[in-house]
């Protein structure tokens, strides 16, 4: 049995503020936390949460903080 997931009927995936900072390195902790809350509240199970959804959420809320689209595409291969 996996000690991090004691119930094999469930799977948990976690995101951290550092994941948000990969697309917007200059955001403060509270801003990153806000992005994570937005992702949680707007979560679409058919899409999930991924680097693209994080990027889009940051771009929607803090457009000047996000990297340029071409930089994102180059780094994350989108």
Protein Blocks (a to p, Z undefined) as FASTA:
>chain_A
ZZklmblkbccddddfklmmmmmmmbcfklmmmmmmmmmmmocfknopcfklmmmmmmmm
mmmlpccfklmmmmnoZZ
